[in-house]
Amino acid sequence: MLDKFHFAADQDVSGKICLLRVDFNVPLQDGVITDDTRITRILPGIKRLADSGARLVLLSHLGRPKGQRIADLSLKPIGAYLAQLLGQDVPMIDDILSDEAKIQCQNLADGEIVMAENLRFWAGEEANDNDFAKALARLGDVFIADAFSAAHRAHASTEGITHHMPSFVGDAMAAELRALSDALVAPQRPVVAVVGGAKVSTKLSVLENLVKKTDALILGGGMANSFLGAQGIDMKASLSEPDLFETARHIMAAANDAGCELIIPTDGLASKEFAANAAHRAIANELLDEGEMMLDVGPDSIANAIAAIKGAKTVLWNGPMGAFEIAPFDTATVAVAKAVADQTKAGLTTSVAGGGDTVAALNVAGVADDFSYLSLAGGAFLEWLEGKTLPGIAALMK
């Protein structure tokens, strides 16, 4: 897979104006960044390029301004924050379509950095307008894609621009592609996937793809209730999707045909109240009383999941095992996540996680830094799990 790309790390960028597509779509509250993870993740690549003599023009989006200039969605606070982290000025390009913008880029010295204003202030970005892509390309010499989390969108700054200038994979995206390749494209076997979350409907394509690619698939979260219901077990007040029971049966049959072991919970933590420290009991699924709901996977099912993980060379994780936001219904997520982390730290397992609530769940477990790779991409990571071709990745292939 990796031989299909040209990497920025292999290029001589000294003296070249490099348009670097990053993802600074970070949460802001009253102009203050509340989570800078996406910025700090990309920071080493920015520093390496600058130290190599590149003249950097940073491109990003923020929020959904829909082609309108909205003050609260300006990248200026992020530019100021980045300048503090880098210890150098990061001037803003206010109007990327202006002649002044081109002059500003041409006047950059080696190692200097500027940041373009929010790309989505222009409707041509999300429309992947060819003229807008050309206007971006005229600002520099080469394009470097380093925003995997935006690669599932065919936008001007992720796909269109690659048709107008030499294009390369940036350092952070290269790390992501290597991790994804190690997890599903060319993994060490056995491969075990952990898939949780509230609903089958949001992970349907993911499950259909993973049963064909993995040796075992551990189900958790509310979606597991639908598989139990599909087997004829009355899950009482538990979250489930009866209209997808037939789909669940289809996935179970597909897993059997593919030789993928489907590990479905046999017990759970039951409660009549969705609240922290609510009265609860650990019981087999069949023993639920009226009004009770399963809010987490039970001890026997945790043991089954950990046994599968201990036999795995590769673990792929997406979604929590239960209602991890409130104790004690974070028990399974924490226990299974720690088992994966222990295997990883021991050098026995390659572990890749990402998508949706996964980062938050692993932070609750305190093991986010112990996985081999933790993707910060949401939709892009899920679409990759579904087996889809991401337009922003396809555009970079040789």
C-alpha positions as CSV (number, residue, x, y, z in Angstrom):
1,M,0.0,0.0,0.0
2,L,2.7,2.5,1.0
3,D,4.6,2.1,-2.2
4,K,1.7,3.9,-4.0
5,F,2.6,7.3,-2.5
6,H,5.3,9.9,-2.7
7,F,6.2,11.2,0.8
8,A,7.2,14.7,1.7
9,A,9.9,13.3,4.0
10,D,11.7,12.1,0.9
11,Q,11.7,15.4,-0.9
12,D,14.1,18.4,-0.9
13,V,11.8,21.2,0.1
14,S,14.4,23.8,0.8
15,G,13.4,27.2,-0.7
16,K,10.1,25.8,-2.0
17,I,6.7,27.3,-1.1
18,C,4.8,24.3,0.3
19,L,1.1,24.4,0.7
20,L,0.5,22.2,3.8
21,R,-3.0,21.0,4.3
22,V,-3.5,20.4,8.0
23,D,-6.6,19.9,10.1
24,F,-6.9,22.6,12.7
25,N,-10.6,22.0,13.1
26,V,-10.3,22.1,16.9
27,P,-12.9,23.1,19.5
28,L,-13.0,26.7,20.5
29,Q,-14.8,28.4,23.4
30,D,-14.8,32.2,23.5
31,G,-11.8,32.1,21.1
32,V,-9.9,29.8,23.4
33,I,-8.8,26.3,22.2
34,T,-10.2,23.7,24.5
35,D,-8.4,20.7,23.0
36,D,-5.2,21.2,21.0
37,T,-4.5,17.5,20.3
38,R,-4.8,17.9,16.5
39,I,-2.4,20.9,16.6
40,T,0.3,19.1,18.7
41,R,0.0,16.0,16.6
42,I,0.9,17.9,13.4
43,L,3.5,20.1,15.1
44,P,6.6,17.9,14.6
45,G,5.9,17.7,10.8
46,I,5.6,21.5,10.6
47,K,8.9,22.0,12.5
48,R,10.7,19.4,10.3
49,L,9.6,21.1,7.1
50,A,10.5,24.6,8.4
51,D,13.9,23.3,9.6
52,S,14.4,21.8,6.2
53,G,14.1,25.3,4.6
54,A,10.5,25.0,3.4
55,R,8.4,28.1,3.1
56,L,5.1,27.0,4.6
57,V,1.6,28.1,3.8
58,L,-0.8,26.3,6.2
59,L,-4.3,25.5,4.8
60,S,-7.2,24.4,7.0
61,H,-10.9,24.6,7.6
62,L,-12.8,25.3,10.8
63,G,-16.4,24.4,11.4
64,R,-19.1,24.8,8.8
65,P,-19.4,28.5,7.7
66,K,-20.8,27.3,4.4
67,G,-19.0,29.9,2.2
68,Q,-19.7,32.8,4.5
69,R,-17.1,34.8,6.5
70,I,-18.0,34.2,10.1
71,A,-15.9,35.9,12.7
72,D,-16.3,33.1,15.3
73,L,-14.9,30.6,12.8
74,S,-11.7,32.5,12.0
75,L,-8.4,30.7,12.2
76,K,-6.7,33.7,13.8
77,P,-6.8,32.4,17.4
78,I,-5.3,29.1,16.1
79,G,-2.6,31.0,14.3
80,A,-1.7,32.9,17.4
81,Y,-1.6,29.7,19.5
82,L,0.6,28.0,16.9
83,A,2.9,31.0,16.9
84,Q,3.4,30.5,20.7
85,L,4.1,26.8,20.2
86,L,6.6,27.4,17.4
87,G,8.2,30.4,18.9
88,Q,7.9,32.4,15.7
89,D,5.4,34.6,14.0
90,V,2.6,33.0,11.9
91,P,1.0,35.8,9.9
92,M,-2.5,35.3,8.5
93,I,-3.5,35.5,4.8
94,D,-6.9,37.1,5.1
95,D,-8.0,36.7,1.4
96,I,-6.4,33.8,-0.3
97,L,-7.8,34.8,-3.7
98,S,-6.1,38.2,-3.7
99,D,-2.9,39.3,-5.5
100,E,-1.6,40.3,-2.1
101,A,-1.9,36.7,-0.9
102,K,0.4,35.5,-3.7
103,I,2.9,38.3,-3.0
104,Q,2.8,37.4,0.7
105,C,3.6,33.8,-0.1
106,Q,6.4,34.7,-2.7
107,N,8.0,36.9,-0.1
108,L,8.4,34.1,2.4
109,A,12.0,33.3,3.5
110,D,13.2,29.7,4.2
111,G,11.6,28.4,7.4
112,E,8.9,31.1,7.5
113,I,5.2,30.1,8.0
114,V,1.9,31.8,7.2
115,M,-1.6,30.5,7.6
116,A,-4.5,31.0,5.2
117,E,-7.8,32.0,6.6
118,N,-10.6,29.4,7.0
119,L,-10.9,27.7,3.6
120,R,-14.6,27.2,4.1
121,F,-15.2,30.9,4.0
122,W,-15.1,30.3,0.2
123,A,-17.9,28.1,-1.3
124,G,-15.4,26.8,-3.8
125,E,-13.7,24.7,-1.1
126,E,-16.5,22.3,-0.3
127,A,-17.7,22.4,-3.9
128,N,-14.3,21.2,-5.0
129,D,-14.5,24.0,-7.6
130,N,-11.7,23.6,-10.1
131,D,-11.1,27.4,-10.3
132,F,-10.8,27.6,-6.6
133,A,-8.3,24.7,-6.5
134,K,-6.3,26.5,-9.2
135,A,-6.3,29.7,-7.1
136,L,-4.9,27.8,-4.2
137,A,-2.3,26.1,-6.3
138,R,-1.0,29.4,-7.6
139,L,0.2,30.3,-4.1
140,G,2.9,27.7,-4.0
141,D,5.3,25.2,-5.6
142,V,4.2,21.9,-4.1
143,F,1.2,20.5,-2.1
144,I,1.6,18.4,1.0
145,A,-1.4,16.6,2.4
146,D,-1.3,16.1,6.1
147,A,-4.9,16.0,7.2
148,F,-6.1,12.4,7.1
149,S,-9.2,13.4,9.1
150,A,-10.3,15.5,6.1
151,A,-9.3,12.9,3.4
152,H,-12.9,11.5,3.1
153,R,-14.0,14.8,1.6
154,A,-13.4,15.6,-2.0
155,H,-12.8,19.2,-1.4
156,A,-10.6,21.7,-3.3
157,S,-7.9,21.6,-0.7
158,T,-7.9,17.8,-0.3
159,E,-8.6,16.5,-3.8
160,G,-8.9,19.2,-6.4
161,I,-5.5,20.9,-5.7
162,T,-3.6,17.6,-6.5
163,H,-4.5,18.0,-10.2
164,H,-2.6,21.3,-10.4
165,M,0.7,20.8,-8.6
166,P,3.1,18.1,-7.4
167,S,1.5,16.5,-4.4
168,F,3.0,14.5,-1.5
169,V,2.0,12.8,1.8
170,G,2.9,14.7,4.9
171,D,4.5,13.2,8.0
172,A,1.4,12.8,10.1
173,M,-0.7,11.3,7.3
174,A,2.2,9.0,6.5
175,A,2.1,7.7,10.1
176,E,-1.7,7.2,9.8
177,L,-1.4,5.3,6.5
178,R,1.3,3.0,8.0
179,A,-0.9,2.3,11.0
180,L,-3.9,1.5,8.9
181,S,-1.9,-0.7,6.6
182,D,-0.5,-2.5,9.6
183,A,-4.0,-3.0,11.0
184,L,-6.0,-4.2,8.0
185,V,-4.2,-4.1,4.7
186,A,-1.1,-6.2,5.6
187,P,-1.6,-7.2,9.3
188,Q,0.1,-9.7,11.4
189,R,-2.5,-12.4,12.3
190,P,-4.6,-13.2,14.2
191,V,-6.5,-9.9,13.8
192,V,-9.1,-9.0,16.4
193,A,-11.4,-6.1,16.1
194,V,-13.3,-4.5,19.0
195,V,-16.4,-2.6,17.8
196,G,-18.7,-0.9,20.2
197,G,-21.1,2.1,20.1
198,A,-24.8,2.7,20.5
199,K,-26.3,1.5,17.3
200,V,-25.8,-1.1,14.5
201,S,-27.1,1.4,12.0
202,T,-24.1,3.7,12.4
203,K,-21.6,0.8,12.1
204,L,-23.4,-1.4,9.6
205,S,-20.8,-1.0,6.8
206,V,-18.0,-1.3,9.2
207,L,-19.2,-4.6,10.5
208,E,-19.9,-6.0,7.1
209,N,-16.3,-5.2,6.0
210,L,-14.6,-6.3,9.2
211,V,-16.1,-9.8,9.3
212,K,-14.3,-10.4,6.0
213,K,-11.0,-8.9,7.2
214,T,-10.5,-10.1,10.8
215,D,-10.2,-13.4,12.6
216,A,-12.4,-12.4,15.5
217,L,-14.8,-9.5,16.1
218,I,-15.7,-8.5,19.7
219,L,-19.0,-6.6,19.9
220,G,-19.9,-4.2,22.7
221,G,-22.1,-1.2,23.4
222,G,-25.8,-0.9,22.6
223,M,-25.2,-2.5,19.2
224,A,-24.5,-5.8,20.9
225,N,-28.1,-5.7,22.2
226,S,-29.4,-5.8,18.6
227,F,-27.4,-9.0,17.9
228,L,-28.7,-10.6,21.1
229,G,-32.2,-9.6,20.1
230,A,-31.6,-11.1,16.7
231,Q,-30.9,-14.4,18.5
232,G,-34.2,-14.3,20.2
233,I,-33.1,-12.9,23.6
234,D,-35.5,-10.4,25.1
235,M,-33.3,-7.4,26.1
236,K,-36.2,-5.7,27.9
237,A,-35.6,-1.9,28.2
238,S,-32.1,-2.1,26.7
239,L,-31.2,0.1,23.7
240,S,-31.6,-1.9,20.5
241,E,-32.9,-1.7,16.9
242,P,-35.5,-4.4,16.2
243,D,-35.7,-3.3,12.6
244,L,-32.1,-4.3,12.1
245,F,-32.4,-7.8,13.7
246,E,-32.5,-9.4,10.3
247,T,-29.4,-7.4,9.3
248,A,-27.7,-8.6,12.4
249,R,-28.5,-12.2,11.4
250,H,-27.1,-11.5,8.0
251,I,-23.8,-10.2,9.5
252,M,-23.6,-13.3,11.8
253,A,-24.0,-15.6,8.8
254,A,-21.4,-13.6,6.9
255,A,-19.0,-13.9,9.8
256,N,-19.5,-17.6,9.9
257,D,-18.9,-18.0,6.2
258,A,-15.7,-15.9,6.4
259,G,-14.4,-17.8,9.4
260,C,-14.5,-14.8,11.6
261,E,-15.4,-15.6,15.2
262,L,-18.1,-13.2,16.4
263,I,-17.8,-12.6,20.2
264,I,-21.1,-11.4,21.5
265,P,-21.7,-10.6,25.2
266,T,-23.2,-13.4,27.3
267,D,-23.8,-11.2,30.3
268,G,-23.8,-7.5,31.4
269,L,-24.4,-4.9,34.0
270,A,-28.1,-4.3,34.3
271,S,-29.9,-1.3,35.8
272,K,-33.2,0.4,35.7
273,E,-31.5,3.8,35.8
274,F,-29.1,5.4,33.4
275,A,-27.1,7.4,36.0
276,A,-23.8,7.4,37.7
277,N,-23.4,4.8,40.4
278,A,-27.0,3.6,39.8
279,A,-28.1,0.4,41.5
280,H,-27.1,-2.5,39.2
281,R,-26.3,-6.2,39.0
282,A,-24.2,-8.4,36.8
283,I,-26.4,-11.0,35.2
284,A,-26.8,-13.2,32.1
285,N,-28.6,-11.5,29.3
286,E,-31.5,-13.9,29.6
287,L,-32.2,-12.9,33.2
288,L,-33.1,-9.3,32.6
289,D,-36.3,-8.1,34.4
290,E,-38.9,-5.8,33.0
291,G,-37.6,-2.2,33.0
292,E,-34.0,-3.3,33.2
293,M,-31.4,-2.4,30.6
294,M,-27.9,-3.6,29.9
295,L,-25.5,-0.7,30.2
296,D,-22.2,-2.5,30.0
297,V,-20.7,-5.8,29.2
298,G,-20.5,-8.3,32.2
299,P,-17.5,-10.1,33.8
300,D,-17.8,-13.3,31.8
301,S,-17.9,-11.4,28.5
302,I,-15.0,-9.2,29.6
303,A,-13.0,-12.4,30.2
304,N,-14.0,-13.8,26.8
305,A,-12.9,-10.5,25.1
306,I,-9.6,-10.4,27.0
307,A,-8.9,-14.0,26.1
308,A,-9.3,-13.2,22.4
309,I,-7.1,-10.1,22.7
310,K,-4.3,-12.1,24.4
311,G,-4.2,-14.4,21.3
312,A,-4.1,-11.5,18.8
313,K,-1.1,-10.1,16.9
314,T,-3.2,-7.1,15.7
315,V,-6.0,-5.3,17.5
316,L,-8.3,-2.8,15.9
317,W,-10.6,-0.7,18.2
318,N,-13.6,1.4,17.4
319,G,-16.2,2.4,19.9
320,P,-16.8,1.8,23.7
321,M,-18.0,-1.4,25.2
322,G,-20.7,0.2,27.3
323,A,-21.9,3.6,28.7
324,F,-18.3,4.5,29.5
325,E,-19.2,8.1,30.4
326,I,-20.7,7.1,33.8
327,A,-19.3,4.7,36.4
328,P,-19.7,1.8,36.9
329,F,-20.7,1.3,33.3
330,D,-17.2,2.1,32.1
331,T,-15.9,-1.2,33.6
332,A,-15.7,-3.3,30.4
333,T,-14.2,-0.5,28.3
334,V,-11.5,0.1,30.9
335,A,-10.7,-3.6,31.5
336,V,-10.6,-4.5,27.8
337,A,-8.6,-1.3,26.9
338,K,-6.1,-2.0,29.6
339,A,-5.7,-5.6,28.3
340,V,-4.9,-4.2,24.8
341,A,-2.5,-1.7,26.2
342,D,-0.7,-4.4,28.2
343,Q,-0.3,-6.6,25.2
344,T,1.0,-3.6,23.2
345,K,3.5,-2.5,25.8
346,A,4.8,-6.1,26.0
347,G,5.5,-6.0,22.3
348,L,3.0,-8.8,21.6
349,T,0.4,-6.8,19.7
350,T,0.0,-3.9,17.3
351,S,-3.0,-1.9,18.3
352,V,-4.8,0.8,16.3
353,A,-7.8,2.7,17.5
354,G,-9.9,5.6,16.3
355,G,-13.2,7.1,15.3
356,G,-16.2,8.6,17.2
357,D,-16.0,8.2,21.0
358,T,-13.0,5.9,20.9
359,V,-10.4,8.6,21.9
360,A,-12.6,9.7,24.8
361,A,-13.2,6.1,25.9
362,L,-9.5,5.3,25.9
363,N,-8.7,8.5,27.8
364,V,-11.2,7.3,30.4
365,A,-9.3,4.1,30.6
366,G,-6.0,6.0,30.8
367,V,-4.4,4.1,28.0
368,A,-4.7,6.3,25.0
369,D,-0.9,6.8,24.9
370,D,-0.3,3.1,25.2
371,F,-1.8,2.0,21.9
372,S,0.5,1.7,18.9
373,Y,-1.5,4.3,17.1
374,L,-4.5,6.4,18.0
375,S,-6.3,8.1,15.1
376,L,-7.8,11.5,15.6
377,A,-9.9,11.1,12.5
378,G,-13.6,10.5,12.9
379,G,-15.5,10.1,9.7
380,A,-12.4,9.3,7.7
381,F,-11.4,6.5,10.0
382,L,-14.9,5.0,9.9
383,E,-15.0,5.2,6.1
384,W,-11.6,3.5,6.0
385,L,-13.0,0.7,8.3
386,E,-15.9,0.4,5.9
387,G,-13.4,-0.4,3.1
388,K,-14.2,2.8,1.2
389,T,-11.7,4.6,-1.0
390,L,-11.1,8.0,0.5
391,P,-10.9,10.7,-2.3
392,G,-8.1,12.7,-0.5
393,I,-6.0,9.5,-0.4
394,A,-6.8,8.3,-3.9
395,A,-5.7,11.7,-5.2
396,L,-2.2,11.2,-3.8
397,M,-1.6,7.8,-5.3
398,K,1.1,7.6,-8.0
